[in-house]
Amino acid sequence: MILVLILTAILISTLGALWIAIIPEESKKERNLVVTTTLVISAAIVWGLLVYILSTGNYPVIEVPLASLKWRLLLDPLGMTYGLIASTLWVFAAIYSFGYMSKDRRQRKFFSFFLLSAGITLGIAFSGNLFTMYLFYELLTFATYPLVVHQGTKEALESGTKYIKYSLVGASFILAALVMLWRVTGGTLDFGALPTLFGVASSGQVATIFFLFILGFGVKAAVMPLHGWLPSAMVAPTPVSALLHAVAVVNAGVFGILRTVYSVFGPSLLLELNVRWILLVIVSITILMGSLIAIKQDVLKKRLAYSTISQLAYILLGAFMLHPLGLAGAILHMIFHSTLKIVLFFAAGIVAEETSYVKVSELGGVGKLLPLTLGSFGLVSLGMIGMLPLSGFWSKYYLLQGSLNTGSWPILAILLVSGLLNAFYFIPITISAFTGKAEINEVTKGSSFVLMLVPTLILTVLALVFGLLPGLTLPLVNGVIGQFFSL
């Protein structure tokens, strides 16, 4: 039964994508119904599986031998975290897309790859070994490429080419690490196989494998200086930007690093290798540089892109502390950043569609024309900064606690400074939007606007609920911590 549910959650979106690909372009209602139904069913299954593993404590493993390799699926708290984020937010992104893409003449192509990418993302989340994860990880690159280049412009094609090049280089590092790991472990790519063989392999071999994985997954996680593809991908439609920067691709990289650190190597082994400070320095630089560059960006989506680069590094910062509190902060920030950032992109898309404004300098007074949109933007911005009563406060609180408990005082300073930088590039947008004078007097708010606004408002409320009731996430967070630390 569990196998059927897992496969259904992964494959139903793929079947939906194939269905959409063969129905006529003009069959809008049927297409939207297929998209909504498949994504809701997939999300419902994932929520059901979460309840199952948290209530029973069982982490089912399903595997199929493939020659000398194994195709393996696993349900565990870490994978469920990513799967839950992706499957849930994809539903909201779909509803938003119905409005945003309503005038697009290539919706069949868009939604086919939109659904295909959703299923592949769940494949990454539920992968039970590195071989399975690598296959889905590579598939995600090629499934999301058509979404990046959807506009078909020269800029879009150039951005797509950059995205593919970066992704394939990253994948080559991962593949090299897999080959080395296969040799070191005597022919296995299962999670948890390496720490038992630390005495067999030299510390140099183990460290090399580790950093190859970090480089490979670090491309999609946009760790500087591997981040170049991310701002360029902003030419994609806003729903795609939201998925790239809040749900699918960037979190695939982050999830890959979390798997590497905790499922493949483990905190004890990495502490023995003494690589923690190297990693913390790299992500600290990314946090600060991403924020500093974001301040200078006038194009709103690019400002949000560099914000994403910085915020993703918060997750990695917590992971690299190799401490339960740091990991708690990382998991919380993975959940909360996804929810907050997708709202920011949704709001930016609404503004662009209703006013044609895409620059921060153009937004003066727009809040008076689109009060709910800019109000949502301003409210979730507080969460990105780390202020109550929004959810982002709690993830940064745990990161601060992790830095204190590991004696990482410089990290504490990094977190405080970055919070100020976040305020510098977010708060002026909202102030200008509600105090400035708009150059236009009104906007047309049709049915497409409603489809975009509703998911934006619901997710804003959700971010507020998580801020007021952070305990709602604790069963999942505690499950992840208990998976990797003996407390």
C-alpha positions in Angstrom: 0.0 0.0 0.0 2.8 2.4 0.9 4.6 1.7 -2.4 1.4 2.4 -4.3 1.0 5.7 -2.5 4.6 6.8 -3.1 4.5 5.9 -6.8 1.1 7.6 -7.2 2.4 10.8 -5.6 5.4 10.9 -8.0 3.7 9.6 -11.2 0.3 11.2 -11.1 1.8 14.5 -12.1 3.7 12.9 -15.0 0.5 11.2 -16.2 -1.3 14.6 -15.9 1.5 16.2 -18.0 1.1 13.6 -20.7 -2.7 14.1 -20.7 -2.2 17.9 -21.1 0.2 17.3 -23.9 -2.4 15.5 -26.1 -5.5 17.7 -25.5 -6.1 20.7 -27.7 -4.5 24.0 -26.8 -7.9 25.7 -26.6 -9.2 23.2 -23.9 -8.5 25.6 -21.1 -11.1 24.2 -18.6 -10.0 20.6 -19.0 -6.3 21.6 -18.8 -6.8 23.5 -15.6 -8.9 20.7 -14.1 -6.2 18.2 -14.9 -3.5 20.4 -13.3 -5.5 21.1 -10.2 -6.7 17.5 -9.7 -3.3 15.9 -10.1 -1.5 18.3 -7.9 -4.1 18.2 -5.1 -4.1 14.4 -5.1 -0.3 14.3 -5.0 -0.2 16.8 -2.1 -2.9 15.0 -0.2 -0.9 11.7 -0.5 2.2 13.4 0.8 0.4 14.9 3.8 -1.0 11.4 4.5 2.4 9.8 4.3 3.7 12.5 6.7 1.1 11.6 9.2 2.0 7.9 8.8 5.7 8.2 9.4 5.3 10.7 12.3 2.6 8.6 14.0 4.3 5.2 13.5 8.0 6.1 13.5 8.4 3.7 10.6 10.5 4.9 7.6 9.5 2.6 4.7 12.2 1.6 2.2 11.3 0.3 -1.3 14.0 -0.9 -3.7 14.3 -2.5 -7.1 17.6 -4.0 -8.2 19.0 -2.6 -11.5 22.0 -4.7 -12.4 24.7 -3.8 -9.8 22.8 -0.7 -8.7 19.5 -0.2 -6.8 16.6 2.1 -7.5 15.4 2.9 -4.0 12.7 5.0 -2.4 12.7 6.1 1.2 10.2 7.9 3.5 12.0 9.7 6.2 11.4 13.1 7.9 14.1 14.9 5.9 12.7 13.8 2.6 9.2 14.4 3.7 10.1 18.0 4.6 11.2 18.7 1.0 8.3 16.7 -0.4 5.8 18.5 1.7 7.1 22.0 0.7 7.1 21.1 -3.0 3.7 19.3 -3.2 1.9 21.9 -1.2 3.3 25.1 -2.8 2.9 23.6 -6.3 -0.9 23.7 -5.8 -0.8 27.4 -5.0 1.6 28.1 -7.9 -0.8 26.3 -10.2 -3.7 28.5 -9.2 -1.6 31.6 -9.6 -0.4 30.4 -13.0 -4.0 30.0 -14.2 -4.3 33.8 -13.8 -0.8 34.8 -14.8 -0.7 32.6 -18.0 -4.3 33.2 -19.0 -3.3 35.2 -22.1 -0.4 33.0 -23.1 -0.8 31.0 -26.3 1.5 28.1 -25.3 -0.2 27.1 -22.1 -0.2 23.4 -23.1 3.5 23.3 -23.3 3.9 25.3 -20.1 1.6 23.2 -17.9 3.0 19.9 -19.3 6.5 20.7 -18.1 5.0 22.4 -15.0 3.4 19.1 -13.9 6.4 17.0 -15.1 8.7 19.0 -12.9 6.4 18.5 -9.9 6.5 14.8 -10.1 10.3 14.7 -10.6 10.8 17.0 -7.5 8.9 14.5 -5.4 11.2 11.8 -6.8 14.2 13.7 -5.4 12.5 14.1 -2.1 11.7 10.4 -1.8 15.0 9.0 -3.2 16.4 6.4 -0.9 20.0 6.4 -2.2 22.4 8.6 -4.2 21.8 6.7 -7.4 18.1 7.3 -7.4 18.5 10.9 -6.3 21.0 11.6 -9.0 18.7 10.3 -11.7 15.8 12.5 -10.6 18.1 15.5 -9.9 19.3 15.4 -13.6 15.8 15.0 -14.9 14.7 18.1 -13.0 17.2 20.2 -14.9 15.8 19.1 -18.3 12.2 19.3 -17.2 12.6 22.9 -15.9 14.6 24.1 -18.9 11.6 24.6 -21.1 10.0 26.6 -18.4 13.0 28.9 -18.1 13.0 29.6 -21.9 9.2 29.6 -22.2 9.1 33.3 -23.5 11.3 32.3 -26.5 13.1 35.6 -26.5 16.9 35.9 -27.1 17.4 36.8 -23.5 15.3 33.8 -22.4 17.3 31.4 -24.6 20.6 32.8 -23.3 19.4 32.4 -19.7 18.3 28.9 -20.5 21.7 28.1 -21.9 23.4 29.4 -18.8 21.1 27.4 -16.6 21.9 24.2 -18.5 25.6 24.8 -18.5 25.8 25.5 -14.8 23.5 22.6 -14.0 25.5 20.1 -16.1 28.8 21.3 -14.6 27.3 20.8 -11.2 26.0 17.3 -12.2 29.5 16.3 -13.4 30.9 17.1 -9.9 28.2 14.9 -8.4 28.8 12.1 -10.8 32.6 12.2 -10.1 31.7 12.0 -6.3 29.4 9.0 -7.0 32.1 7.1 -8.9 34.7 7.8 -6.1 32.1 6.8 -3.4 31.3 3.6 -5.3 35.0 2.6 -5.3 35.6 3.6 -1.7 32.5 1.8 -0.3 33.1 -1.3 -2.4 30.1 -0.9 -4.6 27.2 0.9 -2.8 25.6 4.3 -3.0 23.3 3.8 -0.1 22.9 6.5 2.5 25.0 5.8 5.7 27.5 3.5 4.0 30.5 5.9 4.1 30.9 6.6 7.9 31.4 2.9 8.6 34.3 2.8 6.2 36.2 5.9 7.4 39.1 3.7 8.6 39.3 2.0 5.2 39.4 5.2 3.1 41.9 8.0 3.7 40.7 11.3 5.1 41.9 12.9 1.9 39.6 10.6 -0.2 36.7 11.2 2.0 37.2 15.0 2.0 37.5 15.0 -1.7 34.3 13.1 -2.2 32.5 15.5 0.3 33.6 18.7 -1.5 32.7 17.3 -4.9 29.2 16.7 -3.6 29.1 20.2 -2.1 30.3 21.8 -5.4 27.8 19.8 -7.4 24.7 20.5 -5.3 26.0 24.0 -4.5 25.2 25.0 -8.1 21.4 24.6 -7.7 21.7 25.9 -4.1 23.3 29.0 -5.6 26.3 29.1 -3.2 28.6 31.9 -4.4 30.4 31.9 -6.8 28.2 29.1 -8.3 25.1 31.4 -8.4 25.3 33.0 -11.8 22.5 31.1 -13.4 19.9 32.2 -10.8 19.5 36.0 -11.5 19.6 35.3 -15.2 16.7 32.9 -14.9 14.5 35.9 -13.9 13.4 36.2 -17.6 11.1 33.2 -17.0 7.4 33.8 -16.3 6.8 34.7 -12.6 5.3 31.4 -11.6 8.5 29.7 -12.9 10.6 32.2 -11.0 8.7 31.4 -7.9 9.2 27.7 -8.3 12.8 28.1 -9.2 13.6 30.4 -6.2 11.2 29.1 -3.6 10.3 25.4 -4.2 11.9 23.2 -6.8 15.3 23.9 -8.2 17.1 25.8 -5.4 15.6 23.6 -2.7 16.8 20.6 -4.7 20.3 21.8 -4.3 19.8 22.6 -0.6 18.2 19.2 -0.1 21.1 17.5 -1.9 23.6 19.2 0.5 21.5 18.3 3.5 21.5 14.7 2.3 25.2 14.8 1.8 26.0 16.2 5.2 23.6 14.2 7.3 22.5 11.0 5.3 25.8 10.3 3.5 28.6 11.5 5.8 27.0 12.3 9.1 27.9 15.0 11.7 30.5 12.8 13.5 32.5 12.0 10.4 32.5 15.7 9.3 33.6 16.8 12.7 36.5 14.4 12.4 37.4 15.8 9.0 37.4 19.3 10.5 35.7 20.9 7.5 33.0 22.8 9.4 34.7 26.2 9.5 35.5 26.1 5.8 31.9 25.5 5.0 30.7 28.2 7.5 33.0 30.8 6.0 31.7 30.1 2.5 28.1 30.4 3.3 28.6 33.4 5.5 30.2 35.2 2.6 27.2 34.1 0.4 24.8 35.5 3.0 26.5 38.9 3.2 27.3 39.3 -0.5 23.9 38.2 -1.6 22.3 40.9 0.6 24.8 43.6 -0.5 24.2 42.9 -4.2 20.4 42.7 -3.6 20.4 46.3 -2.2 21.8 47.6 -5.6 19.2 45.8 -7.8 16.5 48.0 -9.2 14.7 45.3 -11.1 12.4 43.8 -8.4 12.7 40.1 -9.5 16.5 40.4 -9.5 16.5 41.9 -6.0 14.4 38.9 -4.9 16.8 36.6 -6.8 19.8 37.8 -4.8 17.8 37.7 -1.7 17.2 34.0 -2.4 20.9 33.4 -2.8 21.4 35.0 0.7 18.5 33.3 2.3 19.4 29.8 1.0 22.8 30.2 2.7 21.0 30.6 6.0 19.7 27.0 5.6 23.2 25.8 4.8 24.6 27.8 7.7 22.4 25.9 10.1 23.2 22.6 8.4 27.0 23.1 8.6 26.9 23.9 12.3 26.5 20.1 12.8 24.4 20.8 15.9 20.7 19.9 16.6 19.7 23.5 17.1 21.5 24.5 13.9 19.7 21.8 12.0 16.4 22.8 13.5 17.0 26.4 12.2 17.9 25.0 8.8 14.8 22.9 8.5 12.6 25.7 9.7 14.1 28.2 7.3 13.7 25.7 4.5 10.0 25.6 5.2 9.5 29.3 6.0 11.7 30.8 3.3 9.8 28.8 0.7 6.5 30.1 1.9 7.6 33.7 2.3 9.6 34.0 -0.9 6.9 32.5 -3.1 4.6 35.3 -1.8 7.1 37.9 -2.7 7.4 36.6 -6.3 3.6 36.3 -6.6 3.3 39.9 -5.5 6.0 41.0 -8.0 4.2 39.2 -10.8 0.8 40.8 -9.9 2.4 44.3 -10.0 4.1 43.6 -13.3 0.9 42.2 -14.9 -1.4 45.0 -13.6 1.0 48.0 -14.0 3.8 46.8 -16.2 6.2 48.0 -13.5 9.2 45.7 -12.9 11.6 48.1 -11.2 11.7 49.1 -7.5 12.1 52.7 -8.5 8.7 52.6 -10.3 6.7 51.3 -7.4 6.0 54.6 -5.6 2.3 54.8 -4.8 1.5 51.4 -6.3 0.4 50.2 -2.9 -2.6 52.5 -3.0 -3.7 50.8 -6.2 -2.9 47.3 -5.1 -3.2 47.5 -1.3 -3.6 43.7 -0.7 -0.8 42.8 -3.0 1.7 45.3 -1.6 0.4 44.7 1.9 1.2 41.0 1.6 4.6 41.9 0.1 5.3 44.2 3.1 4.1 41.7 5.7 6.1 38.7 4.5 9.2 41.0 4.0 9.2 41.3 7.8 9.4 37.5 7.9 12.4 37.6 5.6 14.1 40.1 7.8 13.3 37.9 10.8 10.7 39.9 12.7 7.8 38.8 14.7 4.9 37.9 14.2 6.1 36.3 11.0 7.5 32.8 10.7 11.0 33.8 9.6 11.7 35.0 13.1 11.7 31.4 14.5 14.1 29.9 12.0 16.6 32.7 12.6 16.1 32.4 16.3 17.2 28.7 16.2 20.1 29.6 14.0 21.2 32.2 16.6 20.8 29.5 19.3 22.9 27.1 17.2 25.7 29.6 16.8 25.7 30.3 20.6 25.8 26.6 21.5 28.6 25.8 19.1 30.6 28.8 20.3 30.5 30.3 16.8 30.4 34.0 17.8 31.4 35.3 14.3 28.3 33.5 12.9 26.1 35.4 15.5 27.5 38.6 14.1 26.9 37.5 10.5 23.2 36.8 11.3 22.7 40.1 13.0 24.3 42.1 10.2 22.5 40.2 7.5 19.2 40.9 9.2 19.9 44.7 8.9 20.9 44.3 5.3 17.6 42.5 4.6 15.7 45.4 6.1 17.7 47.8 3.9 16.5 46.1 0.7 13.0 45.2 1.7 11.5 47.9 3.9 12.0 50.9 1.5 10.0 49.0 -1.2 6.9 48.9 1.0 7.3 52.4 2.3 7.6 53.8 -1.2 4.6 51.8 -2.4 2.3 53.3 0.2 3.7 56.8 0.6 4.8 57.7 -3.0 2.7 59.0 -5.8 1.7 56.6 -8.6 2.0 57.6 -12.2 -1.2 55.7 -13.1 -4.6 56.3 -11.5 -6.1 52.8 -11.6 -5.6 49.2 -12.6 -7.9 46.7 -14.2 -8.7 43.8 -11.8 -10.3 41.0 -13.7 -10.7 37.3 -13.1 -7.0 36.7 -13.8 -6.1 39.1 -11.0 -8.3 37.2 -8.5 -6.6 33.9 -9.4 -3.2 35.5 -8.7 -4.3 37.3 -5.6 -6.0 34.5 -3.7 -3.0 32.2 -3.4 -0.9 35.2 -2.5 -3.2 36.1 0.4 -3.6 32.5 1.7 0.1 32.0 1.9 0.6 35.4 3.6 -1.9 34.2 6.3 -0.1 30.9 6.5 3.2 32.7 7.1 1.5 34.7 9.9 0.0 31.5 11.4 3.4 29.8 11.5 4.8 32.9 13.2 2.2 32.9 15.9 2.0 29.1 16.2 5.5 27.8 15.5 4.8 24.6 17.3 2.8 23.4 14.3 6.1 22.6 12.6 7.8 21.0 15.6 6.7 17.4 15.0 8.4 17.4 11.6 11.5 19.4 12.8 11.9 17.1 15.8 11.6 14.1 13.5 14.5 15.3 11.3 16.7 16.1 14.4 15.9 12.7 15.9 16.8 11.1 12.6 20.4 12.3 12.8 21.2 13.1 16.5 20.8 11.0 19.6 19.4 13.4 22.2 
